[in-house]
């Protein structure tokens, strides 16, 4: 999720947000500004803790963190064709790659890192940053619209398959093969997203009136939600709750729409949380009650532009007007059964070929071990202008 800052907030241009993004399990928030970037922990409703900040790279417009690890990917307007990968706990650059045109979006999970340009998508192995595949025969994608499943056991990739219609290409990032093509909408696509397990894919067109959910990998339509009848809007974000029972849509209007995918039979003790990050530099936190038809209650708001301190609001001040541009996601992970899959562990890294029990994957920010947590990535410098495998 990225958003452009509409107006510069108090503090000047240097403090204005140019982008913000949640990490894959919504336990961390990254913000980019003219001065650099910052990472915040979302482990507590009571306070918004800044875990890292850097002014070494100015004019950041893409910043993505890998779960709760120290691996962060940054792209700057000063070098829009270059991707920089850092280990921020050690203060070192892991690698950087240059591409043939401007980078529009970055997606990553514990197995794959995607770099989306307007007319191509590069698929890297995140363990050593080796380029595995380049998708060249794709329609022009000027917004860099693409989605990657955070479930690294399948690593499904979705991207627009047509310039004139809402066709979605579903691609397997592990086997590096096209799975299917989904005729999702008549109009061109505006937003796509996977659920946490990679078993569902949601989409919206540029009209913004209908949101559809498809099963993965067969591409069958499961749900269709009508967001509006006549008023066309620009859908800026689609996101599933971690238990895949709710789907949230935000747009360029003053409302957030929440759709229920399944009937909840038991009272949820810990209410799902809805996070809304605004371009004015505030993070709004809501509790979502599934038994009240998805009613939202604002519980806290934080400033993202200060030094990381919490902005405390009294009860009668907890209903600010929402800004015109924002992104939303549900940040309450669900418990999952333990399994063994190869991947990246935030609490110690992974040796090559090591199999990590899934219960070791943190559901929230953890205290990282500086001596052992360095990612299993070879120091490298790359140029992707001629060294590609064509699809």
N, C-alpha and C positions, 0 to 999 in steps of 0.2 A: 504494500500500500504506500503510495506516494501522493503528496499534495503540494501545490504551489501556494506560497504565502500571498494572501491577497493584499493586506496592508501591513506596513511595518508597525509593530507594537512599540510601546514606550521602551526606550533604550537604544533606538536608532536602527540603522540598516544592519549593523553587525549582529544584532540579536534576532532579526527577522528569520522565521522558519522558512527554509526552502524545501524541506522534505521531512517526513517522519514515517516510521514503519515499526510495527510490532514484530518481535521474533516469532519463530515457528509455533511455539506453544504459548505465546502471549504472556510470558513472564517478564518481558523486558521491552522497553520502548527506546528507539533510537531517533534522534533528531539531528538534522543538518542545517547549518546556517552559513552566512558569509564568512564567519570566523572559524568554522570547523564543525565538529560534531560532538554529541553527548549521548551517553547511554544511561538509562534509568531503570531501576528495579521496580517491578510491580508486585512484589511479594506481599505488600501490606497496603490495606486501604487507608490506614492512618497517616502514612507518610510516603512521599515519592523520593526515593533515594537515588542520587546520582552515583553510579558505580565507575564511570570513566568519562573523561572529556579530553579532547585533543584540538589544538589550534595549529597543528603542523600542516594540515592540508586546508587551504581556504576554499570558500565557495562550493561547499559540498552539496550535491543534489541527489546522490544515492548513498545510503548507508544501511547495510544489512548485517545483523549479528546472527551467528549460528547457535541457535538455542541459547543456553546460558554459559557457553564457552567463551574463551578469549579470542576467538576467531571473528574478525569483522572485515567486511568488504566495503570499500569506499570508492566513489567516483566523484571527481570534481569538475566544475565548469572550466577550470584552467587547463585541464587535460581530459576532455570528454571522451576520448577514444581509449583511455587507459584505465584498467581495473587494478586497484591496489588491495592486496590481502595482508592484513596485519594480525599479529598476536599482541593485543594491547596490554596484557599483564607484563610481558617482557619488554614491551616497547620496541619490537622489531618488526620489520617488514618480511613477510614470508615469501611473497612473490609479486610480480606485476606483469600484466599482459596488455599489449596494445592491439587494437583491432582496426579494420578498414574504414569504419565510420563510427559515429557517436553511439555510445552505449545508452540504451533507453531504459533497461530494467535488469535487475539481478535477482535470481531465485536460487535458494540452496536448501539442501537437507544434509543428512549425515553421509550420503553417498555421492551426490551430484551437485554441481554448481553450474547454473545456466547463465549465459550472457546473451541478452536479446538486443539485436540491432534492428534497423528498420526492415531489412530484407534477408536476415539470416539469424540463426540461433546456434550458439556454441555450447556444447555439452562437455564439461570437464569432470574428471574423477577427483573428488574433493580430497582424497587421501594423499595424492601426489601432484594434483593440478594438471595431470596429463590431459591433453585434448583427445576426447574419445570420438566425437562426431560433430560435423557441421551440417546443419539443415539449411540448404541454400535455396531450394525450390519452394519457397513459401511466398504467399502474397505480401505486398507491401504492408507493413505494420507500423505506422508512424507513431503510435502511442506506446509501443513496446508491450502490448497486452499479451500476457502469458501466465500460466499457473503451473506450479510444481507441487506434487503431493509431498507432505512432510513425512509420510510413511516411507522410509527408505527401502523397505522390502519390496516395494513395487516402483517407486519413483516415477509415477505417471506425469507426463507433461501434456498440457493442453494449450493450443494456440489457434488463432483465426485461420480458417482454411479458404476464405474467399474475401474479395474486396467489396462485393455487392450484396452478400447475404450473410446470415449468422451461422455459418458453418464452422464447426469445431473439429480440429484434428487432435485425436488422442494418440499419444506416442509413449512407448515404454522406454524410460530412461535407463533401465538396466539391460534389457536385451537389445536396445537401440533399434527398435522396429516400430513401424506404425501399427497401431492396434485397430482403430476404426475411425470413421468420419461421422460426425453427428450433425444432422440438419436441425439445429436448435431454434433458429429464429428466421423470419423473413428479412428483417433489417440487419445491418451490420452489428457486430458485437461491441458491447461497452464494458462488460465485466465478466470474468470467469473465476471460479475458485473450487478447490477440492475440500472435502471434509478431512478430518484428522487421519482416518484410516485409509483414505484414498479410494473408498468404495462408492462415493457420490461426487457428482460434479454439478455445480449450479452456474447458471448463465443469465445474462440480461442483454437486451439489444439497446441501440441508441435511443429508441423511443422510450424505454424505461417503464413501460406499462405492464409487461408480463415478465415474470421470473420463472424459469423452469429448472427442474432438478432431474438429472439422469443417473442411471446406474453405471458403474465402472467395473469391468471393461466392456460390457456389451452395448452400452450407449442407449439403453431403453429409457423412455421417459417415465419417471416415477411420480413427480408432483408438478403442478402448474399453479402459480400464485399470481393474482392480478394486483399489481401495485396501484394502478389508477385506470381511469377510463378514457379521459380526453386530454388530460394535462401531460405533455411530454416532459420528461426530466432526464438529467444526466446522472446515471448511476455511477457513483465514484467508488463504491466498495460493496462487495458481497462477502459474508463470512459465516461459516457454520459454528455453532457451539461445539465444544470439545466432545460432547456426547452425541452430536449429530441430531438432536431433537429440535433444534431451532436454527433458523436461517435469518440473518440480519442484513438489511440493505440500507445504505445511506446514499444520499444524492445531493444535488445542489439546491435542495429546498430545506425548509425548517424542520422536517420530520425524519424520523428513523422508523422503518418498518421491520417488524419481527414476525416471522411466520413459523407456525408449529408444524413439524414434519411428522410427529408421532403423538399419540394420546398419552399423556403422563398419568399413570394410575396411582402412583405412590407420592406422598408429599415429600418434596425435596428439602432436606434439612439445611443444606448450604445452597443458597440461591445462586443461580448462574449470574455472572457479572458481565455487564456491558460497558465497554470502554469507548469513549468518543474523544478523539484527539482533534483539536481545532487548529486552524491556521493562525489564529490569534495568539497561540501559545499556551493553551490550557488543556488539561486532561480531565474530562468529566467521567465519574464512576457511578453507575446505576446498579441497583439490584433488580433482577427480573423475576417476577413471580409467575411461574407457568400455570398456576391454578386460577389466576385472575386474567386469563386471556393475554398474557405477555405484558402486563402492566409494569412500567418502569418507575422506580423511585430513586431520585438522585440522592446519593449518600455522601459524596465528597467531590471536590474539585481541586486541582493542583495547578500551579504555574510551572511551565516547562522552561521558562526563560531566565529564571533566577539561578542561584548557586546550588539548586537541588533541594532547597528547604520547602517545607509544606506550607501551602496557603490554607489556613484554617478558616472555614466559613461557619457562621452560626446557623441554627436551624431555619430561621426565617429568611436567610439569604441563599438557600440551596435551590433556587429555581431561576438560574440565569437564562437569558435568551440564547438559543443555539446559533452558532455562526452559519454562514452560507455554505461553507465548505468544510467537511470533516470526514473522518473515516471511523468505522465502528467494527468492534470484534468482541467476542465473548471469551473471557480469560479464565475460565474455571476448568482445568483439565479433569477428565474422568479417570478413575482407576482402571488399569488394564492388567490382564493376566500376564505372568512372567513368561518370557520366551527368550530364546537365544538367537540373536541376529548379529551379523558383523556390522560395525559402524563406529561412530565417534562418541566417546564418553567425556562429558564435561568434567568429571571429577578425577581425571587422571590421564586422559588421552588413550590411545590404543596403539599397541604395537602392530606391525604389519601382519595381517592374517589372524589377529586375535579375535575371538568371539566373545562378545560382551553380553552378559545377561541383561534383558531389557529392563528389569527392575532397577538396574543401576543408572538408567537414563533419568536424569533429574527432572522432576515435575516443576521445579522452581529454581531460582538462583541458589548456587551452592558456593561454599568457600573453596576456591581453587588452589591447588598446590602448584606453586611456581616452579618447583624442581621437576615435576613429573607431567605437567599438564600440556606441555608444548605439543601442538598438533602434529600428527604424522605426515607432514608435508615437506617435500624436498625444497630447499631454497632454489629458486629458479627465476629466470627472466625469459619472457616469451614475446613473440611477435606473431600475430595470427593473420598476417596478410597473405602468406603463401603456404603455410604449413597446415593444411586442412584436409580432412577426409570428407569428400562430398557425399551427400545422400543420394 
